[in-house]
Amino acid sequence: MRSKGAADDCHAPESGLLIGDGWGGDDADVVIADDLSTHARLEKVVRENIVPRLALIHQQWRCEEGPTPPSSEDIEEFGRIVVGPDPALARQFFERMRQRGLTVDALFENLLAPTARRLGELWFEDICDFVDVAVGVNRLRILLELYSEVPRGVGDSHRRALLVSTPNERHMLGLDIVASFLRASGWDTVLEIGRSAEDNARSVASQWFAIAGVTISKEANLANAARAIEAIRRASLNPSISIMIGGWVCRGRPDLVARLGADATAEDGPGAALLAQRLYFNQSDQQRRA
């Protein structure tokens, strides 16, 4: 048996008229009155049944939108905390964000990564010195490790990074800066300046590297970078090696990641250090699942 619902009330009463009847004549007034009655009933059904249900659906939809991601003010505050004197405050802030309903992955992407970029901007603008930014990046790395369950970096022989500049690259300062931030974050970092793709391949074939980074300063060097990335992947002792790219030519061009066969890009030293840690975590997570 079907229960009576709002839809039943939407049916017009049967008038007993055949198609074509009601077009004038003696029954016109009856048809008009019947139409007015039907219209009134329909309006009542919409007002009392359909509109409240639509409002409830809309309210439920809004509730399912999820928590609000960290704002620019949150990122500024968190940046001040991670370079401040009390390291415990960073974890407390992170936990407050989680209590708002944000997942760990969402906070990695929408709080930690933007904070690392902001630290790079502050350092570039001489608002923070290198020591402050290195401390902040290291605290961000620790949060990544705490919440992704990656073993701490002390004595970890797999936390090794190879940074590469291909032949014809002339801007080495950026690579030195990235190396400094990686080392401050606990990475054993090796630089290869102006070496060929074959030399890069021999390095990763003889030593374990979790991360390789390739710097590119101009468009003419994209082909060399692609050759280096391909050679590193083919020869690496670590079959899951992650490769990131950076340099002036990569700014604002995320499409180069796939085009060159890399995994990710970073715009500055702090961002590269945090990105390296995230890529390392992804490798460790994959190995645990294997």
C-alpha positions as a printed NumPy array, in Angstrom:
array([[  0.   ,   0.   ,   0.   ],
       [  1.326,   3.441,  -0.92 ],
       [  1.18 ,   6.121,   1.742],
       [ -0.299,   9.507,   0.96 ],
       [  2.345,  12.209,   0.457],
       [  2.718,  15.774,  -0.693],
       [  2.674,  14.69 ,  -4.309],
       [ -0.88 ,  13.373,  -3.918],
       [ -2.068,  16.852,  -3.03 ],
       [ -0.647,  18.167,  -6.293],
       [ -3.187,  16.249,  -8.41 ],
       [ -6.028,  18.382,  -9.747],
       [ -9.51 ,  16.989,  -9.008],
       [-11.17 ,  15.266, -11.903],
       [-13.749,  17.591, -13.534],
       [-15.34 ,  14.986, -15.735],
       [-14.788,  17.177, -18.789],
       [-13.728,  15.753, -22.115],
       [-10.886,  17.3  , -24.095],
       [-12.296,  20.386, -25.736],
       [-15.05 ,  20.93 , -23.152],
       [-14.999,  24.097, -21.054],
       [-14.177,  26.479, -23.916],
       [-17.097,  28.789, -23.237],
       [-20.724,  27.901, -22.959],
       [-22.745,  27.371, -19.817],
       [-19.985,  25.475, -17.956],
       [-17.345,  28.286, -18.195],
       [-17.975,  29.678, -14.704],
       [-17.719,  26.206, -13.173],
       [-14.365,  25.568, -14.907],
       [-12.96 ,  28.952, -13.768],
       [-13.981,  28.293, -10.158],
       [-12.493,  24.818, -10.365],
       [ -9.199,  26.265, -11.695],
       [ -9.056,  28.82 ,  -8.887],
       [ -9.612,  26.084,  -6.31 ],
       [ -6.872,  23.944,  -7.852],
       [ -4.453,  26.888,  -7.917],
       [ -5.124,  27.643,  -4.229],
       [ -4.549,  24.034,  -3.233],
       [ -1.336,  23.859,  -5.265],
       [ -0.042,  27.072,  -3.684],
       [ -0.776,  25.663,  -0.226],
       [  1.109,  22.428,  -0.986],
       [  4.157,  24.372,  -2.224],
       [  4.14 ,  26.69 ,   0.795],
       [  3.529,  24.064,   3.495],
       [  5.351,  21.028,   2.131],
       [  7.791,  21.666,  -0.698],
       [  9.409,  24.92 ,   0.499],
       [ 10.224,  23.601,   4.025],
       [ 11.728,  20.448,   2.507],
       [ 13.878,  22.44 ,   0.099],
       [ 15.048,  24.638,   2.984],
       [ 16.031,  21.545,   4.977],
       [ 17.929,  20.086,   2.034],
       [ 19.754,  23.396,   1.541],
       [ 20.695,  23.536,   5.234],
       [ 22.03 ,  19.966,   5.124],
       [ 24.007,  20.765,   1.966],
       [ 25.614,  23.769,   3.661],
       [ 26.533,  21.658,   6.674],
       [ 28.268,  19.148,   4.393],
       [ 30.517,  21.789,   2.814],
       [ 33.209,  21.055,   5.4  ],
       [ 35.3  ,  23.226,   7.687],
       [ 36.809,  26.486,   6.514],
       [ 40.488,  26.124,   5.502],
       [ 43.153,  28.227,   7.252],
       [ 42.93 ,  31.896,   6.351],
       [ 45.802,  34.201,   5.44 ],
       [ 45.62 ,  35.509,   9.021],
       [ 45.979,  31.942,  10.336],
       [ 49.048,  31.429,   8.145],
       [ 50.615,  34.705,   9.343],
       [ 50.001,  33.776,  12.977],
       [ 51.335,  30.262,  12.498],
       [ 54.445,  31.671,  10.792],
       [ 55.138,  33.865,  13.822],
       [ 54.659,  30.888,  16.13 ],
       [ 57.023,  28.506,  14.316],
       [ 59.906,  31.   ,  14.495],
       [ 59.068,  31.948,  18.087],
       [ 60.802,  30.818,  21.288],
       [ 58.296,  28.109,  22.345],
       [ 58.24 ,  25.084,  20.001],
       [ 55.197,  23.604,  21.783],
       [ 52.967,  26.413,  20.502],
       [ 53.256,  25.191,  16.918],
       [ 51.768,  21.812,  17.774],
       [ 49.045,  23.462,  19.882],
       [ 48.073,  25.665,  16.946],
       [ 48.033,  22.635,  14.638],
       [ 45.744,  20.796,  17.067],
       [ 43.361,  23.752,  17.224],
       [ 43.072,  23.604,  13.453],
       [ 42.294,  19.886,  13.669],
       [ 39.575,  20.595,  16.229],
       [ 37.921,  22.793,  13.601],
       [ 37.437,  19.598,  11.604],
       [ 40.368,  19.935,   9.201],
       [ 42.154,  16.709,   8.284],
       [ 45.896,  16.255,   8.614],
       [ 46.312,  16.129,   4.826],
       [ 44.308,  19.338,   4.444],
       [ 46.539,  21.044,   7.008],
       [ 49.688,  19.808,   5.3  ],
       [ 48.533,  21.396,   2.039],
       [ 46.721,  24.49 ,   3.325],
       [ 48.707,  25.446,   6.443],
       [ 52.226,  23.985,   6.467],
       [ 53.027,  24.503,   2.774],
       [ 51.781,  28.126,   2.634],
       [ 53.632,  28.857,   5.878],
       [ 56.882,  27.58 ,   4.379],
       [ 56.336,  29.804,   1.358],
       [ 55.613,  32.748,   3.632],
       [ 58.83 ,  32.129,   5.574],
       [ 60.7  ,  32.227,   2.276],
       [ 59.108,  35.586,   1.463],
       [ 59.988,  37.002,   4.886],
       [ 63.569,  35.86 ,   4.504],
       [ 63.796,  37.316,   0.988],
       [ 62.431,  40.626,   2.31 ],
       [ 64.997,  40.619,   5.172],
       [ 62.226,  40.519,   7.775],
       [ 63.536,  37.196,   9.143],
       [ 67.131,  36.028,   9.099],
       [ 68.302,  32.645,   7.898],
       [ 68.494,  31.162,  11.413],
       [ 64.889,  32.081,  12.208],
       [ 63.601,  30.661,   8.932],
       [ 65.69 ,  27.484,   9.306],
       [ 64.251,  26.98 ,  12.798],
       [ 60.742,  27.52 ,  11.465],
       [ 61.192,  25.082,   8.584],
       [ 62.61 ,  22.481,  10.944],
       [ 59.547,  22.793,  13.171],
       [ 57.3  ,  22.379,  10.156],
       [ 59.26 ,  19.239,   9.268],
       [ 58.794,  17.886,  12.787],
       [ 55.034,  18.431,  12.531],
       [ 55.014,  16.537,   9.255],
       [ 56.824,  13.663,  10.912],
       [ 54.639,  13.658,  14.014],
       [ 51.39 ,  13.544,  12.098],
       [ 52.488,  11.312,   9.244],
       [ 54.232,   8.799,  11.532],
       [ 57.528,   8.975,   9.63 ],
       [ 60.566,   8.077,  11.78 ],
       [ 62.518,  11.077,  13.011],
       [ 65.505,  12.057,  10.911],
       [ 68.27 ,  11.553,  13.452],
       [ 70.574,   8.867,  12.106],
       [ 68.281,   8.135,   9.163],
       [ 70.613,   7.091,   6.341],
       [ 67.767,   7.296,   3.8  ],
       [ 67.209,  10.996,   4.319],
       [ 69.608,  11.948,   1.545],
       [ 69.095,  14.481,  -1.23 ],
       [ 70.968,  15.036,  -4.491],
       [ 70.789,  18.577,  -5.872],
       [ 71.735,  18.964,  -9.528],
       [ 72.547,  21.836, -11.826],
       [ 72.895,  20.746, -15.427],
       [ 75.608,  21.94 , -17.821],
       [ 75.268,  25.595, -18.907],
       [ 73.523,  26.6  , -15.679],
       [ 75.119,  29.729, -14.278],
       [ 72.909,  30.7  , -11.324],
       [ 74.146,  28.572,  -8.441],
       [ 73.09 ,  30.73 ,  -5.48 ],
       [ 69.547,  29.346,  -5.478],
       [ 70.806,  25.773,  -5.328],
       [ 73.13 ,  26.652,  -2.441],
       [ 70.195,  28.198,  -0.569],
       [ 68.04 ,  25.096,  -1.064],
       [ 70.933,  22.919,   0.122],
       [ 71.301,  25.08 ,   3.246],
       [ 67.647,  24.735,   4.158],
       [ 67.66 ,  20.994,   3.524],
       [ 70.705,  20.542,   5.756],
       [ 69.094,  22.682,   8.462],
       [ 66.114,  20.315,   8.277],
       [ 68.237,  17.224,   8.835],
       [ 68.996,  16.15 ,   5.273],
       [ 72.341,  14.782,   4.126],
       [ 72.669,  16.817,   0.939],
       [ 74.997,  16.346,  -2.036],
       [ 75.461,  18.964,  -4.772],
       [ 76.492,  18.186,  -8.339],
       [ 77.286,  21.346, -10.274],
       [ 77.417,  21.25 , -14.083],
       [ 77.683,  17.479, -14.283],
       [ 76.28 ,  15.48 , -17.198],
       [ 73.14 ,  13.33 , -16.996],
       [ 75.38 ,  10.261, -17.118],
       [ 77.331,  11.502, -14.083],
       [ 74.082,  12.13 , -12.21 ],
       [ 72.973,   8.589, -13.068],
       [ 76.204,   7.114, -11.715],
       [ 75.716,   8.985,  -8.429],
       [ 72.217,   7.653,  -7.789],
       [ 73.282,   4.174,  -8.905],
       [ 76.057,   4.036,  -6.3  ],
       [ 74.317,   5.786,  -3.345],
       [ 70.801,   5.818,  -1.977],
       [ 68.926,   9.097,  -2.425],
       [ 65.346,   9.7  ,  -1.379],
       [ 65.109,  13.017,  -3.221],
       [ 66.719,  14.603,  -6.248],
       [ 66.321,  18.283,  -7.063],
       [ 67.105,  19.889, -10.409],
       [ 67.486,  23.651, -10.828],
       [ 66.594,  25.387, -14.104],
       [ 67.244,  29.08 , -14.617],
       [ 66.346,  29.546, -18.281],
       [ 64.235,  28.034, -21.033],
       [ 67.227,  26.826, -23.022],
       [ 68.15 ,  24.425, -20.197],
       [ 64.826,  22.558, -20.077],
       [ 66.062,  19.782, -22.368],
       [ 69.143,  19.185, -20.206],
       [ 66.941,  19.042, -17.112],
       [ 64.63 ,  16.475, -18.734],
       [ 67.632,  14.299, -19.665],
       [ 68.993,  14.479, -16.122],
       [ 65.616,  13.524, -14.621],
       [ 65.199,  10.592, -16.975],
       [ 68.728,   9.336, -16.258],
       [ 68.252,   9.64 , -12.481],
       [ 64.995,   7.688, -12.532],
       [ 66.439,   4.963, -14.73 ],
       [ 69.582,   4.396, -12.653],
       [ 68.487,   5.12 ,  -9.063],
       [ 69.013,   2.535,  -6.333],
       [ 65.763,   3.876,  -4.921],
       [ 63.026,   2.871,  -7.378],
       [ 60.669,   5.356,  -5.691],
       [ 63.032,   8.336,  -5.821],
       [ 61.148,  11.648,  -5.881],
       [ 62.345,  14.457,  -8.122],
       [ 61.544,  18.108,  -7.63 ],
       [ 62.416,  21.04 ,  -9.851],
       [ 62.985,  24.709,  -9.128],
       [ 64.577,  27.858, -10.424],
       [ 63.423,  31.009, -12.19 ],
       [ 62.011,  29.261, -15.233],
       [ 59.716,  27.135, -13.021],
       [ 58.002,  30.035, -11.262],
       [ 54.322,  30.098, -12.062],
       [ 54.64 ,  27.129, -14.433],
       [ 53.369,  23.978, -12.689],
       [ 52.958,  22.363, -16.109],
       [ 56.729,  21.853, -16.245],
       [ 56.505,  19.165, -13.552],
       [ 54.767,  16.679, -15.849],
       [ 56.525,  17.961, -18.951],
       [ 59.987,  17.229, -17.517],
       [ 59.016,  14.02 , -15.716],
       [ 59.394,  15.42 , -12.19 ],
       [ 57.094,  14.98 ,  -9.184],
       [ 56.74 ,  18.501,  -7.775],
       [ 58.144,  22.011,  -7.793],
       [ 59.089,  24.487,  -5.067],
       [ 59.61 ,  28.224,  -5.377],
       [ 62.142,  28.794,  -2.599],
       [ 64.443,  27.172,  -0.054],
       [ 61.93 ,  26.814,   2.804],
       [ 59.302,  25.464,   0.445],
       [ 61.793,  22.976,  -1.026],
       [ 62.748,  21.71 ,   2.434],
       [ 59.128,  21.128,   3.399],
       [ 58.298,  19.607,   0.005],
       [ 61.252,  17.215,   0.281],
       [ 59.937,  16.017,   3.619],
       [ 56.438,  15.474,   2.231],
       [ 57.784,  13.501,  -0.728],
       [ 59.878,  11.439,   1.662],
       [ 56.817,  10.727,   3.777],
       [ 54.922,   9.555,   0.693],
       [ 57.729,   7.12 ,  -0.107],
       [ 57.764,   5.768,   3.448],
       [ 53.993,   5.401,   3.408],
       [ 54.123,   3.449,   0.146],
       [ 56.838,   1.178,   1.532],
       [ 54.781,   0.452,   4.643],
       [ 51.796,  -0.524,   2.491],
       [ 53.879,  -2.718,   0.175]])
